[in-house]
Amino acid sequence: HARVVELTNHVLTTLGVGAEALFSTLGRVAARGIETQLIAEEMGNWLDQLEANMNSGNLAIHNGEKWNPASWPASATGYGMTEAPRGALGHWVSISNGKVERYQLVVPSTWNGSPRDAQGQRGVWEQALIGTPIADPQNPVEILRTIHSFDPCMACAVHVVDARGQEIGGRATQLKVHVG
């Protein structure tokens, strides 16, 4: 991971900040840029590997044994979990009488934007907002920037309220909506 360290150090030096800045809005945005750079650098290697596989006769790109629903059992349950670009992603499915009975997914933005859990542990966005300096309480763009740094995949608004529950600024600031 020497290249990751090299790129990270370059970003920190260029911006004139220490490693503590990585645990912030800046850090999340920088991480996406660094990851994009690393992917761009590796794409040629991946293409070469794919070409070598295809030239050797290995044309398989996936295991299609269970692709056709006719091959599925009449009743079954299953789940899959992975780490997606925005965070943890989980899918759960139940099949009954040969049909999908239930399908549920929990996407990273659901986890990241969740409220406190039963133990009082703050959600990711809530925790990230703690201590965020606000230059103009009537126009708290820093809050929007912090939430944007998680690249939420949903249509939502950020409402800023004071300790009495009164909205500050009198309007909601719209976040971008991701399609696709």
N, C-alpha and C positions, 0 to 999 in steps of 0.2 A: 504493500500500500504506500510505497514511497512517493508515487505520483500524487496521491491524495494529499499527503503531507506537504509536498512541494507546492501544489496549487493553493492549499489552505494558507500556508505561510506567505505566499505571494499576495493573496487577498488581504490578509491581516497587515502586511507591510505596506501595501499600496494605500490602504485606508488609514494607516497609522493607529491601529487599535490592537489590543491584546486578545488572547484566546478567550477571555471572559465574554467578549462581544459575540461569540458564536452561540451563546445561550440567549438568543434574542431574535427579534424580527430580522435584523441584519443577517444573523447567522443562518436562519432558515432560507432566506433569499440567496445568500452566498452558496449554501449547500446545493441548491437547485442548479445554480450556474456551474459550480464545480462538477456536479454529476453530469450535466449536459456536455461539458468539455471532455470528460472521461469517456462518455459514450461515443462522442464524435471521433475521438482518437482510436477507439476499438472497432468501429464499424467495418473498416477495411479488413481487419483480421477475421471478424466474424463472417464476412462475405467470402473470404478466401477459404475458410473452413467449410462453409456450406457448399461452395463450388467443388472442393476436394471430395466431400461426401457424395455429391451428385455424380461426379466423374467416376467414382469407384462403384457406382451402381446403387448406392444407398439413397433412395428417393423418399424414404419415410420421414414425414415431418410430424406425425402424431400416431398414436395407437387408436385406430378407428374401430376396434372390436365392439365397443359399446356405443358407437355413434348412432346407430339405428334404434329408435325406441322399441322396435319389435324384439330386440335382443335383451331388453331389460326384464328383470323379474316382475311378477305380477304385483308384489308388495315388497317395499324396501325403504330404508331410510339411509341418508348419507349426509356428509358435510365436507366442506373443503375450506381451508384457511390458508392465507398467504399474506405476505407483506406487499402492499401496493405502494405506488409513489406517495400517496398522502398518509399512509399508515396501515393499520390492520384491516383486513377484509375477510369476511366470513360468509359462506353460503350454506344453507341447510335445506334439504328436500325430503319430502315423504311421498312415496308412490303407493297408491292403493288401487287394486283392481286394474292395473295397467295404466293408470292415469296419475298425473301429478296432483296430489291432494293438497299439499302445502309446499310453498317455496318462500324462504325468507333469506334476506341478505342484510348484513350490517356492514355499511361502508365506512371508510375512515372518517368522513365528516361527521357521521353519527357518533362515533367514539369521541372524536376531538371536541365536538360541540355539546357533549352530554353534560348534564348538571352533576352536582355532587353525588357520590355514591352513598350506599347505606352506612358506610363508615365515616362519612363526611369528607372524603377525599375529593378535592376540586377536579373538575373537568379540565382538559388540556387548555382550552381557550381561556377559561376563567383564570387558571394559574398564570398563563402567559401575560394576562392584562395587569396582574398585580405589580404595582410599582412603576407602571408605564407613565412617564411624565407627560402631562397634557399642557400644551402651550396656551390653548384657548378653549376653556371649558364649554363655550357656546358652539364651538366647531371642532369637536375632538377627533380630528383626522388620524391621530396617532392610534386610536382604538381600531379604526378601519384598517390601517396599515398592518397592525399586529394580526388581526383576524385574516386579512388577505394573505399574510405570509404563510398561512396553513393551506392556502389554495382551496377553500371550501367548495365542494361540489354540490351546491344547492342554491335555490333562490331563498334569500333571507334578508333581513335588515338588522342593523345594530341599533338598538335603542339604549341611550345612555340615561340612567336615572340616578338621582341623588339618594342619600340615606333615607329620605322620607318617601321614596317611590315616585317622586316628581320627575317627569322627563326633562332633561337638560337640552337646550337647543331647539326644542319644539319640532323636531323632524327626525325621521329615520334616515340613515345613510345607507343607500342600496349597495349591496355587494354584487359582484359579477356573477352571472349564471353560466355554468358549464353545460354544454350540450354535446353528447356523444362520448 
